[in-house]
Structures are given as C-alpha cells and as structure tokens.
C-alpha cells in the first residue's frame, strides 16, 4: 500500500535537491564560490537566498523519508515474522 503523502513529500524533496544541484551542474564545485559571488545586486541576493533555504534541508527531508519508508517496510514484514534471527 502506497502512502501518497510520503510520495508527495519525497517529490518535493527531490525538487529541492535539483534546485541546489543546478548551481553545481553549471560550475564545478572548485569554482563554485568565485563564480557565483562575482554577481551583484538582485542576482547575488537570489543565489544567497536559494543556497540558504535549500542546501541541507531537502537532502535531510529525502534521507529521512527514505529511512522512514524502510522502517515501515520492516515493521510490515516483522508482523508476518518473515525475518529470522540466525
């Protein structure tokens, strides 16, 4: 049984990860700072706010949902006692 709310949150987290990675796809990580901080005004403000709002948060959400989904699967199988200890 799929839980659509978890799927929606996972899709939202993947979108956030994509937004963060767009910067990395454009410029190599070694040139990340020098390239993006040469901008001024509104462009620099948009870049800084995007980095502040997105970096780390969406990766955490995605990792949390992955672990939670794995735990739900484990609990469901444990009810059927399919897992055995050796």
Secondary structure, 3 states (H helix, E strand, C coil): CCCHHHHHHHHHHHHHHHHHHHHHHHCCHHHHHHHHCCCCHHHHHHHHHHHHHHCCHHHHHHHHHHHHHHHHHHHHHHHCCCCCCC
